[in-house]
Amino acid sequence: MRLKWRTICFVLALLGGQAIAADQTQKQTVAEDKAEILEQKAAEGSEAAAPKAQAISRSGAQAVDPAGAAPLDDAITCLARSIYWEAKGQELTDMQAVASVIMNRLGHAGFPDTVCAVVKQGSELHACQFSWWCDGRLDQVQEDAAYVIAKEVTRKALNQQLPDRTHGAMYFHDQSVKPYWAKEYIKTAQIGRFLFYKPPAGTAR
């Protein structure tokens, strides 16, 4: 009898685990599909917050790339990984500001119309817009807690629920460096350790 109950418990646990995995996979798929639609709307210039039915849920965003090691081929993963590598260990406002820069670039003249393409822009010329993408190091997440925050920032950015404290910036740099291009652009904000800019004519260079 005891062996029978152990067998039943094992089967139930196995089925329960499969159900949880299936649920997470479904949440991931729904979130990625919603993100694709939202990035398209953003690229077309829409700044309206996503209606509840179209918005990415918190649990959906967290279901995407749970281990921080997935290929960068969907909007949530690309944006979250960029926020993580550019601003992990910084204040929440720093992470939000990095997200704003990427969203401001999306579909703008001189920039691609998908989040992943924005993040990877310049890599074909070994002149990446975001240095972490071309630094030759592994891109897998190392700090789970920071990545959870990065994905929540990503969710709000794609849902158009983040205030843009950069005031339309499309470029930024750490205060510890002085890039040659900064003097040619208009400084729009200083947030945490970052300085933010946009071109005088509002187009990419």
N, C-alpha and C positions, 0 to 999 in steps of 0.2 A: 504493500500500500504506500509506504513511504517513497519507494522508487517511482511509483506511478505519479505521485504528487510532484516529485522533483521534475519528472519529465514534462508534466503539464505546465509547471511554472517556467521551465526553460523555453517551451514552445511559446507561451504567452509573452515572455520577455523578448524573444526573437521577433515575434509578430509586432510587438509594440515598438521595437527599435526600427523595424522596417517602415512602420507607419510614420514615425517621427522623421525618418530620412526622406520619405516620400513627401511629407508636408513641407520640409525645408526646401526640397527641390522645386516644389510648386511655387513656394514663396519667392525663390530666387528667379524663376522664370518670369513670374508676373512682374517683379520689380525691374528686371532687365528690359522687359517689353515696354513698361511705362517710361523708363528712363530714355529709351530710344525715341519715343514720341515727344517727351518733354525737351530733349536736347534739340530736336528738329524745330519745335516751336520757338525755342530760345534763339536758334540760328536764324530764324525768320524775323526776329526782332520783338517777339512777344515778351512782355515783362509782367504779365498778369499771373498771379498766384494760381497754381493748379487747383481745380475743383477737387473736393475730397475724393470722389470716385476715381479721378485720374492721378491723384498724388501717390507718391511712393510712401509706403508705410514704414515705420521704424523697424519692425521685425523683418520686413521685406528687404530693406537695405542691409541689415545685418546678416541676412541669409546669403548674400552675394559675397563670394570670395572669403569665406569664413576663416581660412587659414592664412590669408594674405600671401598666397603663393600662386594664384591663378594667372593665366596669360592675360595680358592687358588688351582685351578685345571687346569690352563693353563700357558704357559711360560711367557706371558706378565705380567699377574697379579702377579705371584710368584716373578719374577725378580723386577718388579716395586715396589712391597710392601717391598721387602728386601732393596732395595736402599733407599726407603723412611724412613724406621724405623732405618736403620743403619746410615744414613747420612743426614737426613732432618735438615735444618738449617745450613748446612755446605756449603762450596764452591762447585761449579759445578764439579771441578776436584776431590773432595772427593767422590762425588756421582758416577762419572765415574769410579773411582778406585775400588769402591765396586763392580760395575758391572763387571769389568775386573776379579776380583777374582772369582766370580761365574762362569763366562764364562771359565776361565782357569781350573776350577775344572771339568767342564762338560765333561764327558766321559774319564777323566784321570784315571789312575790306582788308585784304592782305592775310587773313587767317582762314583756316579750314572751317568746315561746318559740322564737325563732330568733335566731341570732347577728346577722344583718343587721338585723333589727328592733330588737334591743338597741342596736346601734351607731347606728341612725338615729332612735331614740326622741326625741321632742320636736321634731323638725325641722318638723313640721306647725304648731307654735306658735312657731317661731323661737327655741326654747329647748333646743337640743341638749344631750344628756347628755355627748357628746364633741365638744368645740369645733371640732375640725378639720373635722367634717362640715358645719358651718354658717358657716365663716369666709369663704366667698366666694372662696376660692383654688382653683386647680386641685388635684385630688386625685391626680394621677399621681405615681408614684415618681420620685425624683430621684437616689437613691443605691442602686445595685443591690446592693452588698454588704450593706447594712443590711436590705434587703428579703429577701434570701436568709435572713438570720438570723431575721427576723420570721416568715417562712413555716415555718421549722423549729420555732420556738416555738409557732406555730399548730398544727402537726402534733401536737406532744406534748400541747398543751392539749386538743385534740379527742379524742385517744387516751386522755385521763385519765392521762397520764404525767408531769404536772408537780406538784411539791409546792406546796401553796398557802401561801406564806410571808406572805400577807396575813391569814391566819386568818379567812377568810370575809368579807373586806371587799367592799362593793358600791359604794364611792365612794373617790375619791382626788383629791388636788390637789398641785400643785407647792409646794414650801416657800416660794417667792417670793411666793405670794398667800395671802390669808386670807379664804376664802369665808364668808359669813354662816352657812351651814348646818353648818359644822364643829363649832361648840360644842354643837350639838344631838345629835351622834352620838358613838359610842364609838370612840376611836382604837385600832386593832388592830395597826398596825405602821408603822415608818418604814424605807423601803427606798430607798437612793440618795437622789435628790432629792425623792421622793414621800412623802406621808403618806396612810395608808389608814384607812378608817372603815366602820362598819356602824351601822344604826339600833338604838336600845336594844331595840325590840320585834322586830327582825329582819325588818321589812318596809319596802318602799320608801315614800318620801314625795315 
